[in-house]
Amino acid sequence: MRRIADPDAGAIVVAHRGCHAAAARLGLGAAPENSLTALEHCVAIGADVMETDVRMTRDGHLVMIHDATVDRTTNGNGRVSGLTLAELRDLRLRDDLGGADAPLTDDRIATLDEMLRAAAGRIVLNLDIKDAVHAETIEAVVKVGAQKRVLVKANAGIASPPMAGLPPFDRVPFMPMLTGGADLPLVIERQSTGAVRPIGYEVPRMPFAALPPLVAAARAARGRVWANTLWDGYVAGVGGDDDALRDPGRVWGRLIDAGVSMIQTDNPAELRQFVDSVSSR
């Protein structure tokens, strides 16, 4: 967290839904997304941040799952909000990103408390809070004293007030997910004027040519810039994860050279290796 809070402290590796993809170089197989096993793999890989998703069950428990339903990632079906924690616990998680053809594992859906305990002292969690349970999630984080080892994000546009200083976001390290077009540097400027400084700014899908003024605004605000290389990549013309596996310098290297210092990927083992190789030169 000290490194993340310092925008000059090098690139940060963010694992999307945990380290679910196999990492053959390290002898790690695949793991179900958002699982405790995926967290263990992230620790072994050396990822800095595990991005993971939070939803609420019918009986008010916070659990780690991306979709509104359990259909893709488990051997069950139905909406998370319509199932109790006990019903979710009876389900088995499917490997990697799930789907009907993905093999079942012995992993079960984790609760937020379990994920926070497993991460303590080992890895930062970026809690991607689904539904309208931001206050409940942050309260649960504070209750176990984990507020200094998580990141929380929410959308911020040109009309949004400085959100890092507003409840409930003022209780945890906060990062706005920028929305808009050419006015994104102005969104950063406004978000940085509150009583609490955002720790960084996540860019939306955007052209590469629009990145320099955005990075300049983030540097002036002493915040990091977060970009996703998921799928085809969020910065047009740079490429996504598949391109990065073929030529990491062309994708991850180009983003880092442009001032992006937090990269979210579905291939964190390869990004970790690339970041370490660059920093050792």
DRENDO-1510 file (C-alpha; in Angstrom, 1 decimal, always signed):
<recs>
REC; n; res; u; v; w
REC; 1; MET; +0.0; +0.0; +0.0 .
REC; 2; ARG; +2.9; +2.4; +0.6 .
REC; 3; ARG; +4.1; +1.7; -2.9 .
REC; 4; ILE; +0.6; +2.2; -4.4 .
REC; 5; ALA; +0.3; +5.5; -2.5 .
REC; 6; ASP; +3.6; +6.7; -4.1 .
REC; 7; PRO; +3.0; +7.3; -7.8 .
REC; 8; ASP; +6.8; +7.2; -8.4 .
REC; 9; ALA; +7.3; +3.8; -6.8 .
REC; 10; GLY; +7.1; +1.7; -10.0 .
REC; 11; ALA; +4.5; -0.3; -11.8 .
REC; 12; ILE; +1.8; -2.2; -9.9 .
REC; 13; VAL; +0.6; -5.6; -11.1 .
REC; 14; VAL; -3.2; -6.1; -10.7 .
REC; 15; ALA; -4.7; -9.5; -11.2 .
REC; 16; HIS; -8.2; -9.4; -12.6 .
REC; 17; ARG; -10.6; -11.7; -10.6 .
REC; 18; GLY; -7.5; -13.1; -9.0 .
REC; 19; CYS; -4.8; -15.3; -10.5 .
REC; 20; HIS; -7.2; -17.7; -12.3 .
REC; 21; ALA; -5.1; -18.5; -15.4 .
REC; 22; ALA; -2.4; -21.3; -15.3 .
REC; 23; ALA; +1.1; -20.1; -14.8 .
REC; 24; ALA; +3.2; -23.0; -16.1 .
REC; 25; ARG; +6.5; -21.3; -15.5 .
REC; 26; LEU; +5.7; -21.4; -11.8 .
REC; 27; GLY; +4.1; -24.8; -11.8 .
REC; 28; LEU; +0.6; -23.3; -11.1 .
REC; 29; GLY; -2.5; -24.7; -12.7 .
REC; 30; ALA; -5.7; -22.7; -13.2 .
REC; 31; ALA; -7.9; -21.7; -10.3 .
REC; 32; PRO; -11.5; -20.6; -10.1 .
REC; 33; GLU; -11.9; -16.8; -10.5 .
REC; 34; ASN; -12.5; -14.9; -7.3 .
REC; 35; SER; -11.6; -17.9; -5.2 .
REC; 36; LEU; -9.3; -18.3; -2.2 .
REC; 37; THR; -7.1; -20.6; -4.4 .
REC; 38; ALA; -6.8; -17.7; -6.9 .
REC; 39; LEU; -5.6; -15.5; -4.1 .
REC; 40; GLU; -3.0; -18.1; -3.0 .
REC; 41; HIS; -1.8; -18.2; -6.6 .
REC; 42; CYS; -1.5; -14.4; -6.7 .
REC; 43; VAL; +0.7; -14.5; -3.6 .
REC; 44; ALA; +2.9; -17.1; -5.2 .
REC; 45; ILE; +3.1; -15.1; -8.4 .
REC; 46; GLY; +3.9; -11.9; -6.6 .
REC; 47; ALA; +1.0; -9.8; -7.8 .
REC; 48; ASP; +0.6; -6.6; -6.0 .
REC; 49; VAL; -3.2; -6.4; -6.1 .
REC; 50; MET; -6.0; -8.9; -6.5 .
REC; 51; GLU; -9.1; -7.4; -8.0 .
REC; 52; THR; -12.2; -9.3; -6.8 .
REC; 53; ASP; -15.9; -8.8; -6.9 .
REC; 54; VAL; -18.4; -8.4; -4.1 .
REC; 55; ARG; -22.1; -9.2; -4.0 .
REC; 56; MET; -24.7; -9.7; -1.3 .
REC; 57; THR; -26.8; -12.8; -0.7 .
REC; 58; ARG; -30.5; -13.0; +0.0 .
REC; 59; ASP; -29.7; -13.2; +3.7 .
REC; 60; GLY; -27.3; -10.3; +3.8 .
REC; 61; HIS; -23.9; -11.9; +3.5 .
REC; 62; LEU; -21.2; -10.4; +1.3 .
REC; 63; VAL; -19.6; -12.9; -1.0 .
REC; 64; MET; -17.0; -12.9; -3.8 .
REC; 65; ILE; -18.6; -13.5; -7.2 .
REC; 66; HIS; -18.6; -11.4; -10.4 .
REC; 67; ASP; -21.9; -12.3; -12.1 .
REC; 68; ALA; -25.4; -11.5; -10.8 .
REC; 69; THR; -26.0; -15.2; -11.2 .
REC; 70; VAL; -24.1; -18.3; -10.2 .
REC; 71; ASP; -24.6; -20.0; -13.6 .
REC; 72; ARG; -21.3; -19.4; -15.3 .
REC; 73; THR; -19.0; -20.0; -12.3 .
REC; 74; THR; -20.6; -22.8; -10.4 .
REC; 75; ASN; -22.6; -26.0; -10.9 .
REC; 76; GLY; -25.8; -24.2; -9.8 .
REC; 77; ASN; -28.1; -21.6; -11.2 .
REC; 78; GLY; -30.0; -18.6; -10.0 .
REC; 79; ARG; -29.3; -15.0; -8.8 .
REC; 80; VAL; -26.9; -14.4; -6.0 .
REC; 81; SER; -29.4; -12.0; -4.5 .
REC; 82; GLY; -32.0; -14.7; -4.5 .
REC; 83; LEU; -29.9; -17.4; -2.7 .
REC; 84; THR; -28.8; -17.7; +0.9 .
REC; 85; LEU; -25.2; -18.1; +2.0 .
REC; 86; ALA; -25.9; -21.8; +2.9 .
REC; 87; GLU; -27.3; -22.4; -0.6 .
REC; 88; LEU; -24.2; -20.8; -2.2 .
REC; 89; ARG; -21.9; -22.9; +0.0 .
REC; 90; ASP; -23.4; -26.1; -1.4 .
REC; 91; LEU; -22.1; -25.1; -4.9 .
REC; 92; ARG; -18.7; -25.9; -6.4 .
REC; 93; LEU; -16.8; -23.4; -8.4 .
REC; 94; ARG; -15.8; -24.1; -12.0 .
REC; 95; ASP; -12.1; -23.8; -12.9 .
REC; 96; ASP; -10.6; -20.6; -14.4 .
REC; 97; LEU; -13.2; -18.3; -15.9 .
REC; 98; GLY; -15.9; -20.9; -15.7 .
REC; 99; GLY; -18.5; -21.8; -18.3 .
REC; 100; ALA; -20.4; -25.0; -18.9 .
REC; 101; ASP; -17.4; -26.9; -20.1 .
REC; 102; ALA; -15.0; -25.9; -17.3 .
REC; 103; PRO; -14.3; -28.6; -14.8 .
REC; 104; LEU; -15.7; -28.4; -11.3 .
REC; 105; THR; -13.2; -27.9; -8.4 .
REC; 106; ASP; -13.4; -28.4; -4.7 .
REC; 107; ASP; -13.4; -24.6; -4.2 .
REC; 108; ARG; -16.5; -22.9; -2.8 .
REC; 109; ILE; -17.7; -19.3; -3.0 .
REC; 110; ALA; -15.8; -17.3; -0.4 .
REC; 111; THR; -17.2; -14.6; +1.9 .
REC; 112; LEU; -15.7; -11.2; +2.1 .
REC; 113; ASP; -14.5; -11.8; +5.6 .
REC; 114; GLU; -12.7; -15.0; +4.4 .
REC; 115; MET; -11.0; -13.1; +1.6 .
REC; 116; LEU; -9.9; -10.3; +3.8 .
REC; 117; ARG; -8.4; -12.7; +6.3 .
REC; 118; ALA; -6.6; -14.7; +3.6 .
REC; 119; ALA; -5.1; -11.5; +2.1 .
REC; 120; ALA; -3.9; -9.9; +5.4 .
REC; 121; GLY; -0.3; -9.0; +5.2 .
REC; 122; ARG; +0.1; -10.7; +1.8 .
REC; 123; ILE; -1.7; -8.8; -0.9 .
REC; 124; VAL; -3.9; -5.7; -1.4 .
REC; 125; LEU; -7.5; -6.3; -2.5 .
REC; 126; ASN; -9.3; -4.1; -5.0 .
REC; 127; LEU; -12.9; -4.7; -4.1 .
REC; 128; ASP; -15.1; -4.3; -7.2 .
REC; 129; ILE; -18.4; -3.7; -5.5 .
REC; 130; LYS; -21.4; -4.9; -7.5 .
REC; 131; ASP; -25.0; -3.9; -6.8 .
REC; 132; ALA; -25.6; -1.0; -4.4 .
REC; 133; VAL; -23.7; -2.4; -1.4 .
REC; 134; HIS; -20.8; +0.0; -1.2 .
REC; 135; ALA; -21.7; +1.2; +2.4 .
REC; 136; GLU; -22.2; -2.4; +3.6 .
REC; 137; THR; -18.9; -3.6; +2.0 .
REC; 138; ILE; -16.8; -0.7; +3.4 .
REC; 139; GLU; -18.4; -1.2; +6.9 .
REC; 140; ALA; -17.4; -4.8; +6.8 .
REC; 141; VAL; -13.8; -3.9; +5.8 .
REC; 142; VAL; -13.6; -1.3; +8.6 .
REC; 143; LYS; -15.1; -3.8; +11.1 .
REC; 144; VAL; -12.1; -6.2; +10.7 .
REC; 145; GLY; -9.6; -3.4; +10.5 .
REC; 146; ALA; -8.7; -3.9; +6.8 .
REC; 147; GLN; -9.4; -0.4; +5.6 .
REC; 148; LYS; -5.7; +0.3; +4.9 .
REC; 149; ARG; -5.2; -2.8; +2.7 .
REC; 150; VAL; -8.0; -2.5; +0.2 .
REC; 151; LEU; -8.8; -0.3; -2.8 .
REC; 152; VAL; -12.4; +0.8; -3.6 .
REC; 153; LYS; -13.5; +2.4; -6.9 .
REC; 154; ALA; -16.6; +4.1; -8.2 .
REC; 155; ASN; -17.5; +6.0; -11.4 .
REC; 156; ALA; -16.7; +9.7; -11.6 .
REC; 157; GLY; -17.6; +12.1; -14.4 .
REC; 158; ILE; -17.3; +15.8; -15.0 .
REC; 159; ALA; -20.3; +16.5; -12.8 .
REC; 160; SER; -19.2; +14.3; -9.9 .
REC; 161; PRO; -18.1; +15.9; -6.7 .
REC; 162; PRO; -14.7; +15.0; -5.2 .
REC; 163; MET; -15.7; +11.5; -4.1 .
REC; 164; ALA; -12.7; +10.4; -2.1 .
REC; 165; GLY; -13.7; +12.7; +0.8 .
REC; 166; LEU; -17.4; +11.6; +0.8 .
REC; 167; PRO; -19.0; +8.8; +2.8 .
REC; 168; PRO; -18.6; +5.9; +2.6 .
REC; 169; PHE; -15.5; +6.3; +0.4 .
REC; 170; ASP; -13.7; +8.5; +2.9 .
REC; 171; ARG; -13.0; +5.4; +5.1 .
REC; 172; VAL; -10.8; +3.5; +2.6 .
REC; 173; PRO; -8.2; +4.3; -0.2 .
REC; 174; PHE; -10.4; +5.4; -3.1 .
REC; 175; MET; -9.8; +5.5; -6.9 .
REC; 176; PRO; -12.3; +7.1; -9.3 .
REC; 177; MET; -13.1; +5.2; -12.5 .
REC; 178; LEU; -13.2; +8.1; -15.0 .
REC; 179; THR; -16.1; +8.5; -17.4 .
REC; 180; GLY; -16.3; +10.9; -20.2 .
REC; 181; GLY; -14.3; +11.9; -23.3 .
REC; 182; ALA; -11.9; +14.8; -23.8 .
REC; 183; ASP; -12.7; +16.2; -20.4 .
REC; 184; LEU; -11.0; +13.4; -18.5 .
REC; 185; PRO; -8.1; +15.6; -17.3 .
REC; 186; LEU; -10.7; +18.0; -15.9 .
REC; 187; VAL; -12.4; +15.1; -14.1 .
REC; 188; ILE; -9.0; +14.3; -12.5 .
REC; 189; GLU; -8.5; +17.9; -11.5 .
REC; 190; ARG; -11.9; +18.1; -9.8 .
REC; 191; GLN; -11.6; +14.7; -8.1 .
REC; 192; SER; -8.2; +15.8; -6.6 .
REC; 193; THR; -9.6; +19.0; -5.0 .
REC; 194; GLY; -11.4; +17.3; -2.1 .
REC; 195; ALA; -10.2; +16.9; +1.5 .
REC; 196; VAL; -9.0; +13.4; +0.7 .
REC; 197; ARG; -6.8; +12.7; -2.3 .
REC; 198; PRO; -7.6; +9.7; -4.5 .
REC; 199; ILE; -4.9; +7.2; -4.7 .
REC; 200; GLY; -5.2; +7.0; -8.5 .
REC; 201; TYR; -7.5; +7.2; -11.5 .
REC; 202; GLU; -8.7; +4.3; -13.7 .
REC; 203; VAL; -9.0; +5.2; -17.4 .
REC; 204; PRO; -12.0; +4.1; -19.6 .
REC; 205; ARG; -11.7; +2.9; -23.1 .
REC; 206; MET; -9.9; +5.7; -24.9 .
REC; 207; PRO; -7.4; +6.4; -27.7 .
REC; 208; PHE; -3.7; +6.4; -27.0 .
REC; 209; ALA; -3.4; +10.0; -28.2 .
REC; 210; ALA; -5.6; +11.1; -25.3 .
REC; 211; LEU; -3.4; +9.5; -22.7 .
REC; 212; PRO; -0.6; +12.2; -22.3 .
REC; 213; PRO; -2.8; +15.0; -21.0 .
REC; 214; LEU; -4.6; +12.5; -18.6 .
REC; 215; VAL; -1.3; +11.3; -17.3 .
REC; 216; ALA; -0.1; +14.9; -16.8 .
REC; 217; ALA; -3.2; +15.7; -14.8 .
REC; 218; ALA; -2.8; +12.6; -12.6 .
REC; 219; ARG; +0.9; +13.5; -12.0 .
REC; 220; ALA; -0.1; +17.0; -10.9 .
REC; 221; ALA; -2.7; +15.4; -8.6 .
REC; 222; ARG; +0.0; +13.0; -7.2 .
REC; 223; GLY; -2.1; +10.0; -8.2 .
REC; 224; ARG; -1.4; +6.8; -10.2 .
REC; 225; VAL; -3.0; +6.0; -13.6 .
REC; 226; TRP; -4.7; +2.6; -13.9 .
REC; 227; ALA; -5.3; +1.0; -17.3 .
REC; 228; ASN; -6.7; -2.4; -18.2 .
REC; 229; THR; -5.2; -4.7; -20.9 .
REC; 230; LEU; -8.1; -7.1; -20.5 .
REC; 231; TRP; -9.5; -8.6; -23.7 .
REC; 232; ASP; -8.5; -6.2; -26.5 .
REC; 233; GLY; -7.2; -3.6; -24.1 .
REC; 234; TYR; -8.8; -0.3; -23.0 .
REC; 235; VAL; -6.3; +2.0; -24.6 .
REC; 236; ALA; -7.0; +1.8; -28.3 .
REC; 237; GLY; -4.0; +1.1; -30.6 .
REC; 238; VAL; -1.9; -0.5; -27.8 .
REC; 239; GLY; -3.4; -4.0; -27.6 .
REC; 240; GLY; -4.7; -6.4; -25.0 .
REC; 241; ASP; -3.5; -9.4; -23.0 .
REC; 242; ASP; -3.1; -11.7; -26.0 .
REC; 243; ASP; -1.0; -9.1; -27.8 .
REC; 244; ALA; +1.1; -8.7; -24.6 .
REC; 245; LEU; +1.8; -12.4; -24.3 .
REC; 246; ARG; +3.3; -12.2; -27.8 .
REC; 247; ASP; +5.1; -8.9; -27.3 .
REC; 248; PRO; +5.0; -7.5; -23.7 .
REC; 249; GLY; +7.0; -4.5; -24.5 .
REC; 250; ARG; +4.6; -3.4; -27.3 .
REC; 251; VAL; +1.7; -3.4; -24.9 .
REC; 252; TRP; +2.7; -3.3; -21.2 .
REC; 253; GLY; +6.0; -1.6; -21.9 .
REC; 254; ARG; +4.3; +1.1; -24.1 .
REC; 255; LEU; +1.7; +1.8; -21.4 .
REC; 256; ILE; +4.3; +2.1; -18.6 .
REC; 257; ASP; +6.5; +4.4; -20.8 .
REC; 258; ALA; +3.4; +6.5; -21.3 .
REC; 259; GLY; +2.9; +7.0; -17.6 .
REC; 260; VAL; +0.5; +4.2; -16.7 .
REC; 261; SER; +1.6; +2.7; -13.4 .
REC; 262; MET; -1.1; +0.2; -12.5 .
REC; 263; ILE; -2.1; -2.4; -15.1 .
REC; 264; GLN; -4.9; -4.9; -14.6 .
REC; 265; THR; -4.5; -8.1; -16.6 .
REC; 266; ASP; -5.8; -11.7; -16.8 .
REC; 267; ASN; -2.1; -12.8; -17.1 .
REC; 268; PRO; -0.5; -11.5; -13.9 .
REC; 269; ALA; +2.3; -14.0; -13.9 .
REC; 270; GLU; +3.6; -12.8; -17.3 .
REC; 271; LEU; +3.1; -9.1; -16.3 .
REC; 272; ARG; +5.0; -9.7; -13.1 .
REC; 273; GLN; +7.9; -11.2; -15.0 .
REC; 274; PHE; +7.9; -8.3; -17.5 .
REC; 275; VAL; +7.8; -5.6; -14.8 .
REC; 276; ASP; +10.6; -7.3; -12.9 .
REC; 277; SER; +12.7; -7.6; -16.0 .
REC; 278; VAL; +12.3; -4.0; -16.9 .
REC; 279; SER; +13.0; -2.7; -13.4 .
REC; 280; SER; +16.2; -4.8; -13.2 .
REC; 281; ARG; +17.7; -3.1; -16.2 .
</recs>
